Amino acid sequence: MIRDITLGQYYPGNSWIHKLDPRIKIIATLLYIVALFVVREFTGFIVAFVALEAVIIISGVPRKFIWKGLKPVILIIAFTLIINIFMIKGEVLWQLGFLQITREGLRTAAFMGIRLVLLIIGSSLLTLTTRPIGLTDGIEALLSPFRKIGLPAHELAMMMTIALRFIPTLLEETDKIIKAQQARGADFESGNIIRRAKALVPILVPLFISAFRIAQDLAMAMEARCYGGNVKRTRMNEIKMGSRDLAASLLFAAFLAMIILQRVLL
């Protein structure tokens, strides 16, 4: 389960999506998330799914690699579905005591489930197709206009990127700690919820120690290289927008127009 989390991981490739300007991909991802919350009919989700499937095909990222990222959040999605099915009032289709399933509840549950799945897959594609250094440059470039009001754009971009980058590293450390504890006879699966929660203590303590150690090693490495995030810092490869970025922007604008039209007309 730990290794199924794909957030923060980068899938190497040379596709059209991989070569896009990171600023375009960041803005497109944010607007895609907003578009999912604008949709209020299932036809809008069909448009969003077709657009997402086209991006997946072009990117060359294996579908198995993308879909396995949903495994860690299946329980959250299932809990959301159950809450919506039994808590929404409306036309009763089935009832057992105080429990009842309504037509509106089923519709809301399906609506929320589809939205969560599309949101998770769409946001994970950003990190899967963008190198960490490109993500840093893109975030910094988007935040740079706010430097005039004293916002440390580079420092914020670096912190956000490091946080995403070290998610897979911490997950790998967690997996190692769990296997080490299981080799010593620890049991994390049997017992009630309270017992399982207590069994996590031998994992959390070494995990926090390992996280602080990794952070300290990173800080020392950056200081040893005289790292400084100031405005005079140069880059080996400057990000520039080209014809493919313009084409991607036009295609995404068409997608947003379709989402807005279905919202207005339906």
N, C-alpha and C positions, 0 to 999 in steps of 0.2 A: 504493500500500500504506500509506503514511504517513497519508493522509487517511481511511483506512478504520477507524482506531482511534477508537472512540466513548467509551472510558472517560474520564470527567470532563466530557463534553459535556452540555449541557442542551437538551432539545427543548421549546420553548415550547408550552404548551397550557392548556386550561381544563377538563380532564376531572376526573372524580371522584378519580382516582389523584393527579393534580397537586395537588388541594386537601386531600389527607390531611395530618394532622399529621406533620411529618418524623420525630418520635420513633417513631411507629407504623411508618413505612416502614423506618427503620433497624433496629428490633428485628425486624420481619418478614423483612428481608433476611438478617440474621444467623441467625435460626431456620430460614429456608429453606435456607441453606447447610448447617446442621447436619442438617436433615432429609434432604438428598441423601446425606449420609454414613451416615445411619441405614438407608437403604433397602438391602436385600440381594436383592430380586427385581425383575424387570422391571415387574411390576404397580405397584410403588411409583413407578417413573419415569413410568408412564402417568398416575398421579394428579398427579404434580408437573408434567408437561407440560400437562395439561388446565388446572390452576390457573394456570400461567404464561401459557398462551394466553389465558385469560380476562382476566388483568391487562393483557396487550398490547392486546386489543380495547378494553377500557374506557379505557385510557390514550390511545388514538388515535395512538400513535407508529407510524409506518410500519414494516412488517415488513422492507422492504428496508434501512431505516436500522439496524434491530437486527441483522439477519443479516450485514450487511457488517462489523460489529464482530468477527466470527469469522475474517475473512480473515487478519489478522495472526498469529493463533495456530493456523492450519491446520497448519503444520509441526510445532508442538509436539504437537498432537493426533495427527497422523500418526505421529510418533516414538513417542508413548505406545502407540498401537495396535500398531505393529510390534514393540516390545519385549515387550508382553504376548502377542502371537500366537506368537512364536518362543521365549520364555523360560519359559513356563508348562508344566510337565510334566503328563502325563495320557494319555488315550486318543489314540493317534496316528492322524491322518486323512491326512496326506501327509508324506513324508520325502525329502530329497535330501541325502545325505551327513550332515553334522552338523546341518543345518537340518531342523526338523520343526514341523508345525502340529498342535496337539492340540485336541480338542473343548473342554477347559477353557480353553485359551488364547484361542480365538475368543470364548467366553462372557465371559471377563474383559476382553478388549479392547473388545468391544461395551459392556460395563458401564461401563468407565472412560471411553470416548468419549462416551457419552450423559451421564454425570455431569459431565464437563468442559463440554460444550455448554450444559447446563441451568444450571450454576453461573455461566458467563460471562454468559449472557443475563440471568439473574435478578439478578446483581449490577449489571450495567450499567443496568438499569431504575431503580435507585435514583438515580443521577446524571442520567439522562435525564428524570426526572419531578420532580426536586427542585432548586430554585434554590440556588446556592451559599450565599447568606445564610441560607436555611432549613436547609440542611445543617449550617451552623455552629451555628445556634441549637439544632438538635436534638441534636447531639453534646454541646454544652455542657450542655444540660439533663439529659442522661443521665449526664454525668460530675460534675454539681454535687454529688451526695451525698458524693463523695470529697474535697471541699474541706476537710472536717473533719480529714483526715489530711495536709493540706498539698498536695494535688494541684492544680496550676494548670489547672483545667478549661477556662477560656476560652482560654488560650494554646494548649493542646493541640488544642482544637477548631479554632482559627484556623489553626494549622499544617497540620492534616490537610486542611482545606478548601482552603487555598491550594495545597497540593501537588496535589490533584485538579483544581483550577481551572486550573492552569498546564500540565497535561499537553497539552491541545489547543494551547496557545500554543507550547510547545517543539516539538511535532510540526510545527506550521506553520513555525517557524524552521528546523527540519531540512529540510523540503521545499524551502524557499527556498535554503538552502545547497547542497543536492544539485543543484538546477537551475542555480545559479550556477557550480558546479564542472563540471557537464556542458557548460555553454556555453563553458567554457574548455578543453574537450577531455578532461576526466577520464572514465575508464572504470571503472564499479563492477560490471560484470556479467561480464566475461571474465576468464579466468585461474583458477588454483586457489584454494583456501581461503586460503592464506597471502597471495597477491597481493591478494585481495579485502579481507582484513583490513588490509593496509597502505594500501589505497586509502581506507579509512575515516578515516585520520588527518586529511586535509584537511577532514573534516566535523566530527570531534569537537572539534578545537581551537577553531574559531569558534563552535561550539555552546556550549561551556563559557563562552567569553567573553560570548556573548549572554545566557546564563542568569544570569551574575553581574550583567550590566548591567540586566536586567529586575528582579532581586532588589533591586538598589540603588535603582532608580527607584521600586519599590513601597515600600521602607523610607522614602525621602525623602518620598513622597506621604503616608504614614501619619504621619510626624513633623510635616509641615507642617499637618496637620489635627488635631494634638494628640491623636492616638489613644492610648488607654490601656485595656488590657484588665483593668479592675478590677471589683469586685462592684457598684460604684455605677453602672455603665454602664446606660443605658436604651435601649429599642428603639422604633422607630416602630410596628411591628406585633408584638405579643406573641403567641406561639404558644399556642393553646388547643385542647383536645380537645372535639369536638362529637359529634353523633349519628352522622355518617358515619364518624367514627373508631371509635366503639363498634361499628357494624355491620361495619366492616372487621376489627376485632379478633375478633369472633365468627366471621366467615367464615374467617379464618386459623386460629383455634382448631379449627374443623371440619376444615380441611386437615391440621393436625398430628395430630388424632385419627385420621384415615384412614391417615396414614403409620405411626403407632404400631400401629394395628390390623393392617395388612398385615405389619408386622414381627413381631408376636406370633403371628398366626394362620398365616402362610405359612412 
